[in-house]
Structures are given as structure tokens and as C-alpha cells.
Amino acid sequence: MKRGKKYRAALEKVEPNKKYDLPEGIAKVKEIAFANFDESVELTMWLGVDPRKADQLVRGTIILPHGLGGTAKRIVVIAQGDKIREAEEAGADFAGGEELVDKIKGGWLDFDAVIATPDMMRVVGTLGKVLGPRGLMPNPKTGTVTMDVKKAIEETKAGKVEYRVDKTGVIHTPVGKVSFDETKLLENTKVLINAVLKAKPTTAKGRYLKKINLAATMSPGVLLDELAYV
């Protein structure tokens, strides 16, 4: 794949094969970012797990101390009775019951997060093919299937992010924006790395954390020193 002039110029500023410590890596990512928009900064971690085995699926949610920046998330809550009013009062952008499920089935996807109460999962479950591939399907493990809709809304608006290993054993998770100061990016990244380390499956064999990379949306990646976390 042919890279543009700006990308190649940015790549020249990264030492080949060098593994940066975290503060150095963040400074380098900010230095080489070149896009004319506020790029997201994403952490990529290669793990020594076999995601085909259910007991080696690394997945969870955390609240980043400084959120992710950007526009506020538009939240849908699918509930019934008093929980609809509770969701509206807590700041949900859309709250309702089966009529919202039907609206989503009809192609409406103008939202960023979905929260559902357990008693509505029988109808929300029919949205699996629509919401699943987009990473929007409510799940008890991520706190998005709950009767405490107020807490779920607050956490989602506060910058809760989900991390999950893909079928190749890799986690890709945003940790902020290029415009964040280095301290905020450092604190967000540390929280994410520590969460993934704590989530190590007991059945994982060999080295758990194999490689870490930090990169802005359009820019080359910077390798971090994974041995600092062994």
C-alpha cells in the first residue's frame, strides 16, 4: 500500500524497532500526528491467548479518568414502565420499549450506545444481527443490561469503554485524542493497560503481553516496551 508524503515524513521521525517507554511513546505520537482533524489515539495489545477458547476471552469495561473527548455519546435505553422515565431523567437521548426495537429494525441507527433492562432482552435479542456487528448489543458483562439504568447512563457518558480481544488475540481500544495533554493520555493509557493485565485468563500459557503499539488515527504506530509490564 502506497503511503502519502505526510505519512512517510512522520515515519522518518520514529526510530525503527525502538520500543519507547510510555511517556516517550505518547510524546512521539503527539509529535508525528499530522491530520487536519483531532485524531483518536488508540492502544493495540497483542495477547498470548487463544480466543477460540471461551475461558481465554479477554473482555471488560473501564471508565477512563479523562474520557475519550469528542462529541457526547447518544444513548438509547430500551425499557418499560417507570424505567423509561428514570432513563429520560438520567439523560438518555432516546428511551422507550418495543417501538424503539421496531425503529432499529427499520434501519434507524442514529445512536452510539444501547442500554436495556433485563425484562426487555427477549425483544432486544432480536436485534443481534443489527447491533452485534456494530458492537452495540447490550450485555450484562459490560453493564449495559441492568435495572440500574441511571448508573449505566452516567458511566457511558463518563467515558466508559469496552475492551475485547478479537479472533486473532488482539485488543484495539481508544485512549483519547491527540489534543489531550500528555498527562491525560498517560493516565488513560495506564488505566487501560492495567485493566487488561488484571483480566489475564488463568488458563493462558506463556507470555501474556506480547506486543504493544500506540498510534493516532492516520499516523504510524509507536512500539511500547511490553517488558515494562511483565
C-alpha contacts under 8 A as a table, 3 or more apart, distances in Angstrom:
res1	aa1	res2	aa2	distance
3	R	7	Y	6.19
3	R	8	R	6.56
4	G	7	Y	5.35
4	G	8	R	6.33
5	K	8	R	5.19
5	K	9	A	6.15
6	K	9	A	5.06
6	K	10	A	6.18
6	K	34	F	6.97
7	Y	10	A	5.08
7	Y	11	L	6.14
7	Y	34	F	7.86
7	Y	218	M	7.77
7	Y	219	S	6.19
7	Y	220	P	6.96
8	R	11	L	4.98
8	R	12	E	6.37
9	A	12	E	5.30
9	A	13	K	7.05
10	A	13	K	5.44
10	A	14	V	7.21
10	A	32	I	5.11
10	A	33	A	7.41
10	A	34	F	7.72
10	A	219	S	7.07
10	A	220	P	6.97
11	L	14	V	5.40
11	L	32	I	7.85
11	L	219	S	7.96
11	L	220	P	5.93
12	E	15	E	7.40
13	K	32	I	7.14
14	V	18	K	7.97
14	V	28	K	7.62
14	V	222	V	7.08
15	E	18	K	5.47
17	N	223	L	7.60
18	K	223	L	6.83
19	K	222	V	7.61
19	K	223	L	5.00
19	K	224	L	4.80
19	K	225	D	4.85
20	Y	24	E	5.78
20	Y	25	G	5.20
20	Y	222	V	7.38
20	Y	223	L	6.18
20	Y	224	L	4.72
20	Y	225	D	5.69
21	D	24	E	5.43
21	D	25	G	5.95
21	D	224	L	5.75
21	D	225	D	5.70
21	D	228	A	7.91
22	L	25	G	5.01
22	L	26	I	6.16
22	L	186	L	7.14
22	L	224	L	6.39
22	L	225	D	7.71
23	P	26	I	5.28
23	P	27	A	6.25
23	P	182	E	7.54
23	P	186	L	6.62
24	E	27	A	5.14
24	E	28	K	6.14
25	G	28	K	5.07
25	G	29	V	6.18
25	G	214	L	7.21
25	G	222	V	6.22
25	G	223	L	7.40
25	G	224	L	6.48
26	I	29	V	5.13
26	I	30	K	6.30
26	I	182	E	6.55
26	I	185	L	7.18
26	I	186	L	7.11
26	I	214	L	7.58
27	A	30	K	5.28
27	A	31	E	6.12
27	A	182	E	6.74
28	K	31	E	4.92
28	K	32	I	6.21
28	K	222	V	7.48
29	V	32	I	5.48
29	V	33	A	6.14
29	V	178	V	7.89
29	V	214	L	7.27
29	V	215	A	6.12
29	V	216	A	6.53
29	V	219	S	7.91
29	V	221	G	7.53
29	V	222	V	6.85
30	K	33	A	5.46
30	K	178	V	5.85
30	K	216	A	7.95
32	I	219	S	6.95
33	A	39	E	7.76
33	A	178	V	7.40
33	A	216	A	6.45
33	A	218	M	7.40
33	A	219	S	5.71
34	F	218	M	7.61
34	F	219	S	7.06
35	A	38	D	7.37
35	A	39	E	6.98
35	A	218	M	6.57
35	A	219	S	7.97
38	D	177	K	6.38
38	D	178	V	6.03
38	D	179	S	6.35
39	E	177	K	5.70
39	E	178	V	5.55
39	E	179	S	7.91
39	E	216	A	5.81
39	E	217	T	5.38
39	E	218	M	7.33
40	S	174	P	6.61
40	S	175	V	7.61
40	S	176	G	5.83
40	S	177	K	4.37
40	S	178	V	6.15
40	S	216	A	5.58
40	S	217	T	5.56
41	V	174	P	5.69
41	V	175	V	5.76
41	V	176	G	5.38
41	V	177	K	5.30
41	V	178	V	6.16
41	V	214	L	7.06
41	V	215	A	5.63
41	V	216	A	4.36
41	V	217	T	6.44
42	E	172	H	6.66
42	E	173	T	5.49
42	E	174	P	4.07
42	E	175	V	5.67
42	E	176	G	7.42
42	E	214	L	5.85
42	E	215	A	5.53
42	E	216	A	6.21
42	E	217	T	7.38
43	L	171	I	7.93
43	L	172	H	5.82
43	L	173	T	5.43
43	L	174	P	6.08
43	L	175	V	6.68
43	L	189	T	7.51
43	L	212	I	7.24
43	L	213	N	5.91
43	L	214	L	4.71
43	L	215	A	6.74
44	T	170	V	6.96
44	T	171	I	5.56
44	T	172	H	4.52
44	T	173	T	6.57
44	T	212	I	5.73
44	T	213	N	5.12
44	T	214	L	6.34
45	M	170	V	5.66
45	M	171	I	5.16
45	M	172	H	6.69
45	M	209	L	7.23
45	M	210	K	7.56
45	M	211	K	5.88
45	M	212	I	4.64
45	M	213	N	6.57
46	W	169	G	6.13
46	W	170	V	4.59
46	W	171	I	6.59
46	W	209	L	6.35
46	W	210	K	5.44
46	W	211	K	5.13
46	W	212	I	6.44
47	L	169	G	5.49
47	L	170	V	6.01
47	L	171	I	7.79
47	L	208	Y	5.37
47	L	209	L	4.92
47	L	210	K	5.57
47	L	211	K	7.38
48	G	169	G	6.93
48	G	204	A	6.82
48	G	205	K	7.13
48	G	206	G	6.85
48	G	207	R	5.91
48	G	208	Y	4.47
48	G	209	L	6.26
48	G	210	K	6.42
49	V	56	Q	5.91
49	V	57	L	7.72
49	V	169	G	5.96
49	V	204	A	5.57
49	V	205	K	7.40
49	V	208	Y	6.96
50	D	53	K	5.86
50	D	56	Q	5.94
50	D	57	L	7.61
50	D	168	T	7.98
50	D	169	G	6.49
50	D	204	A	7.74
51	P	54	A	6.84
51	P	56	Q	5.58
51	P	57	L	5.20
51	P	58	V	7.86
51	P	165	V	7.07
51	P	166	D	7.11
51	P	167	K	5.65
51	P	168	T	7.19
51	P	169	G	6.02
52	R	56	Q	7.62
52	R	57	L	7.80
52	R	167	K	7.06
53	K	56	Q	5.43
53	K	57	L	6.90
54	A	57	L	5.63
55	D	201	P	6.83
55	D	203	T	7.08
56	Q	201	P	5.53
56	Q	203	T	6.76
56	Q	204	A	6.59
57	L	164	R	7.59
57	L	165	V	6.50
57	L	201	P	7.66
58	V	163	Y	7.92
58	V	164	R	5.68
58	V	165	V	5.49
58	V	196	V	7.52
58	V	199	A	6.29
58	V	200	K	6.98
58	V	201	P	7.15
59	R	162	E	7.40
59	R	163	Y	5.57
59	R	164	R	4.18
59	R	165	V	6.45
59	R	199	A	7.49
60	G	141	K	6.98
60	G	142	T	6.17
60	G	162	E	5.76
60	G	163	Y	5.59
60	G	164	R	6.57
60	G	199	A	7.91
61	T	142	T	5.73
61	T	160	K	6.55
61	T	161	V	5.50
61	T	162	E	4.26
61	T	163	Y	6.07
62	I	160	K	5.40
62	I	161	V	5.62
62	I	162	E	6.60
62	I	192	L	7.33
62	I	195	A	7.45
63	I	67	G	7.16
63	I	155	E	7.02
63	I	158	A	6.89
63	I	159	G	5.51
63	I	160	K	4.04
63	I	161	V	6.23
64	L	67	G	5.03
64	L	68	L	7.50
64	L	158	A	7.96
64	L	159	G	5.84
64	L	160	K	6.29
64	L	161	V	7.29
64	L	175	V	7.54
64	L	188	N	5.34
64	L	191	V	6.80
64	L	192	L	7.50
65	P	159	G	7.78
65	P	184	K	7.97
65	P	187	E	7.12
65	P	188	N	6.02
65	P	191	V	7.98
66	H	69	G	7.88
66	H	159	G	7.38
66	H	176	G	7.84
66	H	184	K	6.24
66	H	187	E	7.97
66	H	188	N	6.53
67	G	158	A	6.16
67	G	159	G	4.07
67	G	160	K	7.24
67	G	175	V	7.84
67	G	176	G	6.84
67	G	188	N	7.82
68	L	159	G	5.95
68	L	174	P	7.31
68	L	175	V	6.23
68	L	176	G	4.35
68	L	177	K	6.66
69	G	176	G	6.19
69	G	177	K	6.35
70	G	177	K	7.89
72	A	157	K	6.89
73	K	111	F	7.39
73	K	112	D	5.55
73	K	113	A	6.96
73	K	156	T	7.61
73	K	157	K	6.37
74	R	92	A	7.51
74	R	93	D	5.77
74	R	110	D	7.80
74	R	111	F	4.82
74	R	112	D	5.12
74	R	113	A	6.45
75	I	92	A	5.34
75	I	93	D	5.26
75	I	94	F	6.47
75	I	111	F	6.01
75	I	112	D	6.05
75	I	113	A	4.90
75	I	114	V	5.92
75	I	115	I	7.48
75	I	153	I	7.43
76	V	92	A	6.23
76	V	93	D	6.10
76	V	94	F	4.76
76	V	95	A	5.78
76	V	111	F	6.72
76	V	112	D	7.95
76	V	113	A	6.22
76	V	114	V	4.82
76	V	115	I	6.22
77	V	84	I	7.48
77	V	87	A	6.64
77	V	92	A	6.61
77	V	94	F	6.28
77	V	95	A	4.68
77	V	96	G	6.58
77	V	114	V	5.88
77	V	115	I	4.74
77	V	116	A	5.58
77	V	149	V	7.76
78	I	84	I	7.57
78	I	95	A	5.88
78	I	96	G	5.27
78	I	97	G	5.19
78	I	98	E	7.65
78	I	100	L	7.07
78	I	101	V	7.70
78	I	114	V	7.56
78	I	115	I	6.33
78	I	116	A	4.71
78	I	117	T	6.67
78	I	120	M	6.88
78	I	124	V	7.83
79	A	83	K	5.91
79	A	84	I	5.67
79	A	95	A	7.18
79	A	96	G	5.86
79	A	97	G	5.22
79	A	116	A	5.92
79	A	117	T	5.42
79	A	119	D	7.65
79	A	120	M	6.03
80	Q	83	K	5.74
80	Q	84	I	5.64
80	Q	96	G	6.71
80	Q	97	G	5.62
80	Q	120	M	7.61
81	G	84	I	5.94
81	G	85	R	7.56
82	D	85	R	5.33
82	D	86	E	6.25
83	K	86	E	4.83
83	K	87	A	6.02
83	K	147	M	7.80
83	K	149	V	7.32
84	I	87	A	5.14
84	I	88	E	6.31
84	I	95	A	5.64
84	I	96	G	5.90
84	I	97	G	7.98
85	R	88	E	5.09
85	R	89	E	6.16
85	R	95	A	7.92
86	E	89	E	5.19
86	E	90	A	6.13
86	E	149	V	7.30
86	E	150	K	6.77
87	A	90	A	5.05
87	A	91	G	6.44
87	A	92	A	5.43
87	A	95	A	6.43
87	A	149	V	6.06
87	A	150	K	6.13
87	A	153	I	7.67
88	E	91	G	5.34
88	E	92	A	5.07
88	E	93	D	7.23
88	E	94	F	7.37
88	E	95	A	6.36
89	E	92	A	7.39
90	A	150	K	5.39
90	A	153	I	6.80
90	A	154	E	7.48
91	G	153	I	7.13
92	A	95	A	6.42
92	A	153	I	6.74
95	A	100	L	7.75
96	G	99	E	6.82
96	G	100	L	5.85
97	G	100	L	5.68
97	G	101	V	6.90
97	G	120	M	7.67
98	E	101	V	4.95
98	E	102	D	6.23
98	E	123	V	7.05
99	E	102	D	5.10
99	E	103	K	6.16
100	L	103	K	4.89
100	L	104	I	6.24
101	V	104	I	5.21
101	V	105	K	6.23
101	V	123	V	7.21
101	V	124	V	6.55
101	V	127	L	7.41
102	D	105	K	4.96
102	D	106	G	6.19
103	K	106	G	5.02
103	K	107	G	6.79
103	K	108	W	5.83
104	I	107	G	5.26
104	I	108	W	4.61
104	I	109	L	6.23
104	I	127	L	7.80
105	K	108	W	7.15
105	K	127	L	6.91
105	K	130	V	7.50
111	F	114	V	7.82
112	D	136	L	7.49
113	A	136	L	5.94
113	A	156	T	7.80
114	V	136	L	6.07
114	V	137	M	6.83
114	V	138	P	6.02
114	V	144	T	7.04
115	I	138	P	5.76
115	I	144	T	4.68
115	I	145	V	6.01
115	I	146	T	7.66
115	I	149	V	7.27
115	I	152	A	7.29
115	I	153	I	7.80
116	A	120	M	6.47
116	A	121	M	6.89
116	A	124	V	7.63
116	A	138	P	6.34
116	A	144	T	6.27
116	A	145	V	4.96
116	A	146	T	6.49
116	A	147	M	7.98
116	A	149	V	7.77
117	T	120	M	5.56
117	T	121	M	6.93
117	T	145	V	5.38
117	T	146	T	4.98
117	T	147	M	5.18
117	T	149	V	7.41
118	P	121	M	5.40
118	P	145	V	5.77
118	P	146	T	6.01
118	P	147	M	6.84
119	D	122	R	7.08
120	M	123	V	5.76
120	M	124	V	6.15
121	M	124	V	4.61
121	M	125	G	5.43
122	R	125	G	5.46
122	R	126	T	7.39
123	V	126	T	5.59
123	V	127	L	7.68
124	V	127	L	5.52
124	V	128	G	7.59
125	G	128	G	5.65
126	T	129	K	7.64
127	L	130	V	5.31
127	L	131	L	5.89
127	L	132	G	7.73
127	L	137	M	7.76
128	G	131	L	5.35
128	G	132	G	5.04
128	G	137	M	6.56
129	K	132	G	5.60
129	K	133	P	6.79
130	V	133	P	6.62
130	V	134	R	7.29
131	L	134	R	5.32
131	L	135	G	6.29
131	L	136	L	4.89
131	L	137	M	4.94
132	G	135	G	5.24
132	G	136	L	5.97
132	G	137	M	5.12
133	P	136	L	7.71
134	R	137	M	7.81
138	P	142	T	7.68
138	P	143	G	8.00
138	P	144	T	4.97
138	P	145	V	5.60
139	N	142	T	5.56
139	N	143	G	6.52
139	N	144	T	5.37
139	N	145	V	5.30
140	P	143	G	5.04
140	P	144	T	5.81
140	P	145	V	4.64
140	P	146	T	6.84
141	K	144	T	7.64
142	T	145	V	7.76
142	T	162	E	7.15
143	G	146	T	6.38
143	G	152	A	6.54
144	T	152	A	6.36
146	T	149	V	6.23
146	T	152	A	7.57
148	D	151	K	5.63
148	D	152	A	6.50
149	V	152	A	5.00
149	V	153	I	6.07
150	K	153	I	5.27
150	K	154	E	6.24
151	K	154	E	5.10
151	K	155	E	6.14
152	A	155	E	5.23
152	A	156	T	6.14
153	I	156	T	5.15
153	I	157	K	6.15
154	E	157	K	5.24
154	E	158	A	6.02
155	E	158	A	4.94
155	E	159	G	6.63
155	E	160	K	5.63
156	T	159	G	5.66
156	T	160	K	4.98
156	T	161	V	7.74
157	K	160	K	7.16
161	V	173	T	7.88
162	E	173	T	7.64
163	Y	171	I	6.58
163	Y	172	H	7.25
163	Y	173	T	6.05
164	R	171	I	5.77
164	R	172	H	7.79
165	V	168	T	7.68
165	V	169	G	5.45
165	V	170	V	5.16
165	V	171	I	4.64
165	V	172	H	7.86
166	D	169	G	5.42
166	D	170	V	5.39
166	D	171	I	6.30
167	K	170	V	7.42
175	V	185	L	6.67
175	V	188	N	5.78
175	V	189	T	5.85
175	V	192	L	7.75
176	G	180	F	6.79
176	G	185	L	6.27
176	G	188	N	7.39
177	K	180	F	5.46
177	K	185	L	7.89
178	V	181	D	7.88
178	V	216	A	7.00
180	F	184	K	6.19
180	F	185	L	6.34
181	D	184	K	5.60
181	D	185	L	6.56
182	E	185	L	5.18
182	E	186	L	5.96
183	T	186	L	4.99
183	T	187	E	6.14
184	K	187	E	5.24
184	K	188	N	6.14
185	L	188	N	5.19
185	L	189	T	5.98
186	L	189	T	5.23
186	L	190	K	6.11
187	E	190	K	5.22
187	E	191	V	6.27
188	N	191	V	5.30
188	N	192	L	6.42
189	T	192	L	5.18
189	T	193	I	6.17
190	K	193	I	5.17
190	K	194	N	6.04
191	V	194	N	5.30
191	V	195	A	6.16
192	L	195	A	5.12
192	L	196	V	6.32
193	I	196	V	5.26
193	I	197	L	6.20
194	N	197	L	5.04
194	N	198	K	6.13
195	A	198	K	5.18
195	A	199	A	6.25
196	V	199	A	5.02
196	V	200	K	6.75
197	L	200	K	5.53
197	L	209	L	7.87
200	K	204	A	7.17
200	K	208	Y	7.24
201	P	204	A	5.43
204	A	208	Y	6.94
205	K	208	Y	7.27
207	R	210	K	6.40
209	L	212	I	7.79
209	L	226	E	6.60
209	L	229	Y	7.86
209	L	230	V	7.33
210	K	226	E	6.73
211	K	223	L	7.73
211	K	224	L	7.58
211	K	225	D	7.78
211	K	226	E	5.71
212	I	223	L	5.96
212	I	224	L	5.36
212	I	225	D	7.12
212	I	226	E	5.98
213	N	221	G	6.07
213	N	222	V	5.51
213	N	223	L	4.51
213	N	224	L	5.71
214	L	221	G	5.52
214	L	222	V	5.24
214	L	223	L	6.48
214	L	224	L	7.14
215	A	219	S	6.35
215	A	220	P	6.23
215	A	221	G	4.31
215	A	222	V	6.13
216	A	219	S	5.29
216	A	220	P	7.38
216	A	221	G	7.29
225	D	228	A	5.80
225	D	229	Y	7.99
226	E	229	Y	5.66
226	E	230	V	7.03
227	L	230	V	5.16
